[in-house]
């Protein structure tokens, strides 16, 4: 079979490939501690599950409007207005099956072949993958350890050309756990206004910020008309398998994104949308407890990693990822990640899964029990010290 040439430009998300390898080892009887996949290890709160069951029993099993049911679009608009510091109207909101479609549709709607898109490196690999797929040119903006893995305004400015169309950033950040300051956001906003850039602000981890205050670029002067805010329910409400995300954007762009929804997915599943309403309007205590537990795990794991000879690890202010520097070890990060999985039963990702600037680092998800994290830290220490001991 002959495939379209564009398929060679479509990348993947390596976390799922490593997860598949880890699951294969488990089927062989091996024990594996999963620190590779970026999803909460908590169950969806019961009131959200019950709302979905009720929706099914009430007959919400049919097509919905492509941009989402009015009730959920309204609830999202209210939520964003309350949390982002700027008014958001329901007609600005498009609901999608997961948040990834917002990336895909924004890039499809805004990027022509040859247009340049600024993406963080290391960064979520789907950004660059989709840019290449539509014929655009991803331009890496390095995130450096000496700058706490924050996108630097000067680095962005240096890479803007007449072909630059879109700026993508993620705060708190996957894979580094870093978070942009208000000054960072203001500097990026100024560049976007000056150079007439569209901004895709990925705020999927915004509730998982352990230090400081989240600033949304959407609320800054002149940014509502050029910003797509991406968020969803997967992380904050432990709903990864539900596939429920959304974007808030200028109305004219929302209409284009809704057309892309019509042409691809038709709509997001009706019962999951009613579950989303329950998530936003129902008790928030389960999410707060989960995030507090992530902080507790972070506060154990990061110092434990930092204490291992050959490894250093900065304290990340957000998300649920540690991003240790392993350049002090006698093997590459990729080799060390493979050693950890194959010989020690600890599944992590090499930083290069997220771009060339991830060389020398690992991404470790601490969305696992404290007991498993203690054991993983012990095994990582053993692996760093010498030959396999398991």
For each residue, the residues with C-beta under 8 A, 3 or more apart:
1:
2:
3: 7
4: 7
5: 8
6: 9 10 133 135
7: 3 4 10
8: 5
9: 6 129 132 133
10: 6 7 129 130 132 133
11: 125 126 128 129 132
12: 16 17 125 129
13: 16 17 125 126
14: 17 18 125 349 353
15: 18 19 36 37 38 349 353
16: 12 13 19 20 37
17: 12 13 14 20 21
18: 14 15 21 22 36 337 341 347 348 349
19: 15 16 22 23 34 36 37 347
20: 16 17 23 24
21: 17 18 24 25 341 347
22: 18 19 25 26 32 34 36 341 347
23: 19 20 26 27 32
24: 20 21 27 28
25: 21 22 28 30 32 341 342 345
26: 22 23 29 30 31 32
27: 23 24
28: 24 25
29: 26
30: 25 26 345
31: 26 345
32: 22 23 25 26 341 345 346 347
33: 345 346 347 368 372 375 376 379
34: 19 22 37 347 365 368
35: 346 347 348 364 365 366 368 373 376
36: 15 18 19 22 347 348 349 365
37: 15 16 19 34 365 367
38: 15 174 320 321 365 367
39: 234 235 238 240 367
40: 235 238 240 290 320 367
41: 367 368 369
42: 238 286 290 293
43: 238
44: 48 49 237 238 239 242
45: 48 49 237 238 279 282 283 286 287
46: 49 50
47: 50 51 278 282 283
48: 44 45 51 52 237 239 275 278 279 282
49: 44 45 46 52 53 275
50: 46 47 53 54 278
51: 47 48 54 55 274 275 277 278 282
52: 48 49 55 56 242 271 272 274 275 278
53: 49 50 56 57
54: 50 51 57 58 274
55: 51 52 58 60 270 271 274 275
56: 52 53 60 61 271
57: 53 54
58: 54 55
59: 62
60: 55 56 270 271 273 274
61: 56 270 271
62: 59 270
63: 266 267 270
64: 68 69 267 268 270 273
65: 68 69 70 267
66: 258 259 261 262 265 266 267
67: 73 93 94 95 254 257 258 261
68: 64 65 72 73 76 93 94 95 246 267 268 273
69: 64 65 72 73 95 270 273 274
70: 65 73 74 90
71: 74 75 273 274 277
72: 68 69 75 76 95 273 274 276 277
73: 67 68 69 70 76 77 90 91 93 95
74: 70 71 77 78 90
75: 71 72 78 79 276 277 280 281
76: 68 72 73 79 80 88 90 93 95 246 248 276 280
77: 73 74 80 81 88 89 90 92 93 248
78: 74 75 81 82 280
79: 75 76 82 83 280
80: 76 77 83 84 86 88 93 218 229 231 248
81: 77 78 84 86 87 88
82: 78 79
83: 79 80 206 216
84: 80 81 88 216 218 219 229
85: 216 219
86: 80 81 216 218 219 224
87: 81
88: 76 77 80 81 84 92 93 218 248
89: 77 92 93 251
90: 70 73 74 76 77 93
91: 73 251 254
92: 77 88 89 248 249 250 251 254
93: 67 68 73 76 77 80 88 89 90 246 247 248 254
94: 67 68 102 105 246 247 249 254 257 258 261
95: 67 68 69 72 73 76 244 245 246 268 273 276
96: 99 100 101 102 105 245 246 247 261 265 268
97: 101 243 244 245 265 268 269 272
98: 101 232 234 243 244 245
99: 96 102 103 202 204 230 231 232 234 245 246 247
100: 96 103 104 126 245
101: 96 97 98 104 105 245 261 264 265
102: 94 96 99 105 106 200 228 230 245 246 247 257
103: 99 100 106 107 126 127 130 168 200 202 230
104: 100 101 107 108 130 260
105: 94 96 101 102 108 109 247 256 257 260 261
106: 102 103 109 110 166 198 200 228 230 247 249 253 257
107: 103 104 110 111 117 130 131 134 136 166 200
108: 104 105 111 130 134 260
109: 105 106 253 256 257 260
110: 106 107 165 166 198 253
111: 107 108 115 117 131 134 135 136 165 166
112: 115 135 136 165
113: 134 135 136
114: 135 136 137 163
115: 111 112 136 137 163 164 165 166
116: 136 137 138 139 161 163 164 165
117: 107 111 127 131 136 137 138 139 164 165 166 167 168
118: 139 141 156 159 160 164 166 167 168
119: 123 127 128 131 138 139 140 141 168
120: 123 124 127 140 141 143 151 168 169 170 173 355
121: 140 141 142 143 354 355 356 357 358
122: 143 175 176 323 351 354 355 357 358 361
123: 119 120 127 128 143 168 170 173 174 175 354 355
124: 120 127 170 174 175 202 354
125: 11 12 13 14 128 129 353 354 355
126: 11 13 100 103 129 130
127: 103 117 119 120 123 124 130 131 138 168
128: 11 119 123 125 131 132 138 140 355
129: 9 10 11 12 125 126 132 133
130: 10 103 104 107 108 126 127 133 134
131: 107 111 117 119 127 128 134 136 137 138
132: 9 10 11 128 129 135 136 137 138
133: 6 9 10 129 130
134: 107 108 111 113 130 131
135: 6 111 112 113 114 132
136: 107 111 112 113 114 115 116 117 131 132 165 166
137: 114 115 116 117 131 132 163
138: 116 117 119 127 128 131 132
139: 116 117 118 119 159 164
140: 119 120 121 128 355 356 357
141: 118 119 120 121 151 152 155 156 159
142: 121 155 357
143: 120 121 122 123 147 149 150 151 173 176 178 357
144: 147 149 152 357
145: 148 149 314 325
146:
147: 143 144 150 152
148: 145 178 314
149: 143 144 145 173 176 177 178 314 323
150: 143 147 178 179 180 181 184
151: 120 141 143 155 156 169 180 184 188
152: 141 144 147 155 156 184
153: 156 157 184 187 188 190 191
154: 157 158
155: 141 142 151 152 158 159
156: 118 141 151 152 153 159 160 167 188 191
157: 153 154 160 191
158: 154 155
159: 118 139 141 155 156 164
160: 118 156 157 164 191 195 197
161: 116 164
162:
163: 114 115 116 137
164: 115 116 117 118 139 159 160 161 167 195 197
165: 110 111 112 115 116 117 136 197 198
166: 106 107 110 111 115 117 118 136 197 198 199 200
167: 117 118 156 164 188 191 192 197 198 199 200
168: 103 117 118 119 120 123 127 199 200 202
169: 120 151 180 188 199 200 201 202
170: 120 123 124 173 174 202 203 204 205
171: 178 179 180 185 201 202 203 205 206 214 318
172: 177 178 179 205 206 208 209 316 317 318 319
173: 120 123 143 149 170 176 177 178 179 180 205 318 319
174: 38 123 124 170 177 204 205 319 321 354
175: 122 123 124 321 323 349 351 353 354 358 363
176: 122 143 149 173 316 321 323
177: 149 172 173 174 316 317 318 319 320 321 322 323
178: 143 148 149 150 171 172 173 316 317 318
179: 150 171 172 173 209 211 212 214 317 318
180: 150 151 169 171 173 184 185 188 215
181: 150 184 185 212 215
182: 185 186 213 215
183: 186 187
184: 150 151 152 153 180 181 187 188
185: 171 180 181 182 188 189 215 216 217 220
186: 182 183 189 190 220
187: 153 183 184 190 191
188: 151 153 156 167 169 180 184 185 191 192 199 217
189: 185 186 192 193 199 217 220 221 222 223
190: 153 186 187 193 194
191: 153 156 157 160 167 187 188 194 195 197
192: 167 188 189 195 196 197 198 199 217 223 226 227
193: 189 190 196 222 223 226
194: 190 191
195: 160 164 191 192
196: 192 193 226
197: 160 164 165 166 167 191 192 226
198: 106 110 165 166 167 192 226 227 228
199: 166 167 168 169 188 189 192 217 223 226 227 228
200: 102 103 106 107 166 167 168 169 227 228 230
201: 169 171 216 217 218 227 228 229 230
202: 99 103 124 168 169 170 171 230
203: 170 171 206 214 216 229 230 231
204: 99 170 174 230 231 232 234 235 245
205: 170 171 172 173 174 208 209 235 318 319
206: 83 171 172 203 209 214 216 231
207: 235 236 287 291
208: 172 205 235 236 291 294 318 319 320
209: 172 179 205 206 212 213 214 317 318
210: 295 298 317 318
211: 179 317 318
212: 179 181 209 317
213: 182 209
214: 171 179 203 206 209
215: 180 181 182 185 219
216: 83 84 85 86 185 201 203 206 219 229
217: 185 188 189 192 199 201 220 223 227 229
218: 80 84 86 88 201 223 224 227 229 248
219: 84 85 86 215 216 223
220: 185 186 189 217 223
221: 189
222: 189 193 225 226
223: 189 192 193 199 217 218 219 220 226 227
224: 86 218 227 250
225: 222 250
226: 192 193 196 197 198 199 222 223 250
227: 192 198 199 200 201 217 218 223 224 249
228: 102 106 198 199 200 201 247 248 249 253
229: 80 84 201 203 216 217 218 247 248 249
230: 99 102 103 106 200 201 202 203 204 245 246 247
231: 80 99 203 204 206 245 246 247 248
232: 98 99 204 235 244 245 246
233: 236 237 239 242 244 245 276 279
234: 39 98 99 204 237 238 239 240 242 244 245
235: 39 40 204 205 207 208 232 238 240
236: 207 208 233 279 287 291
237: 44 45 48 233 234 279 286 287
238: 39 40 42 43 44 45 234 235 287 290
239: 44 48 233 234 242 244 275 279
240: 39 40 234 235
241:
242: 44 52 233 234 239 272 275
243: 97 98 268 269 272
244: 95 97 98 232 233 234 239 268 272 273 275 276
245: 95 96 97 98 99 100 101 102 204 230 231 232 233 234
246: 68 76 93 94 95 96 99 102 230 231 232
247: 93 94 96 99 102 105 106 228 229 230 231 254 257
248: 76 77 80 88 92 93 218 228 229 231
249: 92 94 106 227 228 229 253 254 257
250: 92 224 225 226 253 254
251: 89 91 92 254 255
252: 255 256
253: 106 109 110 228 249 250 256 257
254: 67 91 92 93 94 247 249 250 251 257 258
255: 251 252 258 259
256: 105 109 252 253 259 260
257: 67 94 102 105 106 109 247 249 253 254 260 261
258: 66 67 94 254 255 261 262
259: 66 255 256 262 263
260: 104 105 108 109 256 257 263 264
261: 66 67 94 96 101 105 257 258 264 265 266 267
262: 66 258 259 266
263: 259 260
264: 101 260 261
265: 66 96 97 101 261 268
266: 63 66 261 262
267: 63 64 65 66 68 261 270
268: 64 68 95 96 97 243 244 265 272 273
269: 97 243 272 273
270: 55 60 61 62 63 64 69 267 273 274
271: 52 55 56 60 61 274 275
272: 52 97 242 243 244 268 269 275 276
273: 60 64 68 69 71 72 95 244 268 269 270 276 277
274: 51 52 54 55 60 69 71 72 270 271 277 278
275: 48 49 51 52 55 239 242 244 271 272 278 279
276: 72 75 76 95 233 244 272 273 279 280
277: 51 71 72 75 273 274 280 281
278: 47 48 50 51 52 274 275 281 282
279: 45 48 233 236 237 239 275 276 282
280: 75 76 78 79 276 277
281: 75 277 278
282: 45 47 48 51 278 279
283: 45 47 286
284: 287 288
285: 288 289
286: 42 45 237 283 289 290
287: 45 207 236 237 238 284 290 291
288: 284 285 291 292
289: 285 286 292 293
290: 40 42 238 286 287 293 294
291: 207 208 236 287 288 294 295
292: 288 289 295 296
293: 42 289 290 296 297
294: 208 290 291 297 298 320 366 367
295: 210 291 292 298 299
296: 292 293 299 300 370
297: 293 294 300 301 320 366 368 370 373
298: 210 294 295 301 302 315 316 320 322 366
299: 295 296 302 303
300: 296 297 303 304 370 373 374 377
301: 297 298 304 305 322 364 366 373 377
302: 298 299 305 306 313 314 315 316 322
303: 299 300 306 307
304: 300 301 307 308 373 374 377
305: 301 302 308 311 313 322 324 364 377 380
306: 302 303 311 312 313 324
307: 303 304
308: 304 305 311 377 380 381 384
309: 328 384 385
310: 326 328 329 330 384
311: 305 306 308 324 325 326 328 329 380 384
312: 306 324 325 328
313: 302 305 306 322 323 324 325
314: 145 148 149 302 323
315: 298 302
316: 172 176 177 178 298 302 319 321 322 323
317: 172 177 178 179 209 210 211 212
318: 171 172 173 177 178 179 205 208 209 210 211
319: 172 173 174 177 205 208 316
320: 38 40 177 208 294 297 298 365 366 367
321: 38 174 175 176 177 316 363 364 365 366
322: 177 298 301 302 305 313 316 363 364 366
323: 122 149 175 176 177 313 314 316 351 361 362 363 364
324: 305 306 311 312 313 361 362 364
325: 145 311 312 313 328 360 361
326: 310 311 329 333 336 360 361 362 384
327: 333 360
328: 309 310 311 312 325
329: 310 311 326 336 384
330: 310
331: 335 336 339
332: 335 336 350 359 360
333: 326 327 336 337 350 351 352 358 359 360 361 362
334: 337 338 350 352
335: 331 332 338 339
336: 326 329 331 332 333 339 340 350 362 383 384
337: 18 333 334 340 341 348 349 350 362
338: 334 335 341 342
339: 331 335 336 342 343 344 383 388
340: 336 337 343 344 345 346 347 348 379 380 383
341: 18 21 22 25 32 337 338 344 345 346 347 348
342: 25 338 339
343: 339 340 383 388 390
344: 339 340 341 379 380 382 383 388 390
345: 25 30 31 32 33 340 341 379 390
346: 32 33 35 340 341 376 379 380 383
347: 18 19 21 22 32 33 34 35 36 340 341
348: 18 35 36 337 340 341 362 363 364
349: 14 15 18 36 175 337 353 354 362 363 364
350: 332 333 334 336 337 353 358 361 362 363
351: 122 175 323 333 354 357 358 359 360 361 362 363
352: 333 334 355 356 358 359
353: 14 15 125 175 349 350 358 363
354: 121 122 123 124 125 174 175 349 351 358 363
355: 120 121 122 123 125 128 140 352 358
356: 121 140 352 359
357: 121 122 140 142 143 144 351
358: 121 122 175 333 350 351 352 353 354 355 361 363
359: 332 333 351 352 356
360: 325 326 327 332 333 351
361: 122 323 324 325 326 333 350 351 358
362: 323 324 326 333 336 337 348 349 350 351
363: 175 321 322 323 348 349 350 351 353 354 358
364: 35 301 305 321 322 323 324 348 349 376
365: 34 35 36 37 38 320 321 368
366: 35 294 297 298 301 320 321 322 373
367: 37 38 39 40 41 294 320
368: 33 34 35 41 297 365 372 373 376
369: 41 372 373
370: 296 297 300 373 374
371: 374 375
372: 33 368 369 375 376
373: 35 297 300 301 304 366 368 369 370 376 377
374: 300 304 370 371 377 378
375: 33 371 372 378 379
376: 33 35 346 364 368 372 373 379 380
377: 300 301 304 305 308 373 374 380 381
378: 374 375 381 382
379: 33 340 344 345 346 375 376 382 383 390
380: 305 308 311 340 344 346 376 377 383 384
381: 308 377 378 384 385
382: 344 378 379 385 386 389 390
383: 336 339 340 343 344 346 379 380 388
384: 308 309 310 311 326 329 336 380 381
385: 309 381 382
386: 382 389
387:
388: 339 343 344 383
389: 382 386
390: 343 344 345 379 382
